[in-house]
Amino acid sequence: MNATTRPEPAAANAAHDAILTPTQIRGLKLAKDGDLFPQEAKRWTHLNATATYARTDRFKERPQKIKFLTTTTVNELRELGLIQSLNPDLPPEEASHGITMAGKIWLLKNK
């Protein structure tokens, strides 16, 4: 019997070996928490994201900031194959994005 191995696709292999900046890592973690949608001013965040408060903030004096990504970071992560457009019919700038299996594996291996 001949033991043959299938070569991995180049994009998936490159995604595993990718070295990400801290901004890209935060963006990938944000995509892991939920799908990203385009907002105003070239920002991407979860759908209907609102400011939240800590449980111990009884009088709601210190809101926690809404986490977001820039379009540049989304494009970089998409080129690496770590996130993908969820609606292929729309242009990438308008479609929502979600994390790919390669992105999940990258997070497991590196952070």
Contacts in CASP RR format, 6 or more apart in sequence:
PFRMAT RR
TARGET T0000
AUTHOR 0000-0000-0000
METHOD contacts of the structure
MODEL  1
MNATTRPEPAAANAAHDAILTPTQIRGLKLAKDGDLFPQEAKRWTHLNAT
ATYARTDRFKERPQKIKFLTTTTVNELRELGLIQSLNPDLPPEEASHGIT
MAGKIWLLKNK
11 81 0 8 1.000
11 102 0 8 1.000
12 81 0 8 1.000
12 102 0 8 1.000
14 80 0 8 1.000
15 80 0 8 1.000
15 81 0 8 1.000
15 82 0 8 1.000
15 100 0 8 1.000
15 102 0 8 1.000
15 103 0 8 1.000
15 105 0 8 1.000
15 106 0 8 1.000
16 102 0 8 1.000
16 105 0 8 1.000
16 106 0 8 1.000
16 109 0 8 1.000
18 80 0 8 1.000
18 82 0 8 1.000
18 106 0 8 1.000
20 28 0 8 1.000
20 80 0 8 1.000
20 106 0 8 1.000
20 110 0 8 1.000
23 73 0 8 1.000
24 73 0 8 1.000
24 76 0 8 1.000
24 77 0 8 1.000
25 110 0 8 1.000
25 111 0 8 1.000
26 67 0 8 1.000
26 69 0 8 1.000
27 69 0 8 1.000
27 73 0 8 1.000
27 77 0 8 1.000
28 77 0 8 1.000
28 82 0 8 1.000
28 83 0 8 1.000
28 99 0 8 1.000
28 103 0 8 1.000
28 106 0 8 1.000
28 107 0 8 1.000
29 107 0 8 1.000
29 111 0 8 1.000
30 36 0 8 1.000
30 45 0 8 1.000
30 46 0 8 1.000
30 67 0 8 1.000
30 68 0 8 1.000
30 69 0 8 1.000
31 77 0 8 1.000
31 82 0 8 1.000
31 83 0 8 1.000
31 97 0 8 1.000
31 98 0 8 1.000
31 99 0 8 1.000
32 99 0 8 1.000
32 103 0 8 1.000
32 104 0 8 1.000
32 107 0 8 1.000
33 46 0 8 1.000
34 46 0 8 1.000
34 98 0 8 1.000
34 99 0 8 1.000
35 46 0 8 1.000
35 47 0 8 1.000
35 86 0 8 1.000
35 96 0 8 1.000
35 97 0 8 1.000
35 98 0 8 1.000
36 44 0 8 1.000
36 45 0 8 1.000
36 46 0 8 1.000
36 69 0 8 1.000
36 74 0 8 1.000
36 83 0 8 1.000
36 96 0 8 1.000
36 97 0 8 1.000
36 98 0 8 1.000
37 44 0 8 1.000
37 45 0 8 1.000
37 46 0 8 1.000
37 47 0 8 1.000
37 96 0 8 1.000
38 44 0 8 1.000
38 71 0 8 1.000
38 93 0 8 1.000
38 94 0 8 1.000
38 96 0 8 1.000
39 45 0 8 1.000
39 68 0 8 1.000
42 70 0 8 1.000
42 71 0 8 1.000
42 72 0 8 1.000
43 68 0 8 1.000
43 69 0 8 1.000
43 70 0 8 1.000
43 71 0 8 1.000
44 68 0 8 1.000
44 69 0 8 1.000
44 70 0 8 1.000
44 71 0 8 1.000
44 74 0 8 1.000
44 97 0 8 1.000
45 66 0 8 1.000
45 67 0 8 1.000
45 68 0 8 1.000
45 69 0 8 1.000
47 96 0 8 1.000
49 66 0 8 1.000
49 67 0 8 1.000
49 68 0 8 1.000
50 66 0 8 1.000
51 63 0 8 1.000
51 64 0 8 1.000
51 65 0 8 1.000
51 66 0 8 1.000
52 63 0 8 1.000
52 64 0 8 1.000
53 60 0 8 1.000
53 62 0 8 1.000
53 63 0 8 1.000
53 64 0 8 1.000
54 62 0 8 1.000
54 64 0 8 1.000
71 93 0 8 1.000
74 83 0 8 1.000
74 97 0 8 1.000
75 92 0 8 1.000
77 83 0 8 1.000
78 84 0 8 1.000
78 85 0 8 1.000
78 92 0 8 1.000
78 97 0 8 1.000
81 100 0 8 1.000
81 102 0 8 1.000
81 103 0 8 1.000
82 99 0 8 1.000
82 100 0 8 1.000
82 102 0 8 1.000
82 103 0 8 1.000
82 106 0 8 1.000
83 97 0 8 1.000
83 98 0 8 1.000
83 99 0 8 1.000
83 100 0 8 1.000
83 103 0 8 1.000
84 97 0 8 1.000
84 98 0 8 1.000
84 100 0 8 1.000
85 92 0 8 1.000
85 95 0 8 1.000
85 96 0 8 1.000
85 97 0 8 1.000
86 95 0 8 1.000
86 96 0 8 1.000
86 97 0 8 1.000
86 98 0 8 1.000
87 95 0 8 1.000
87 96 0 8 1.000
88 95 0 8 1.000
89 95 0 8 1.000
END
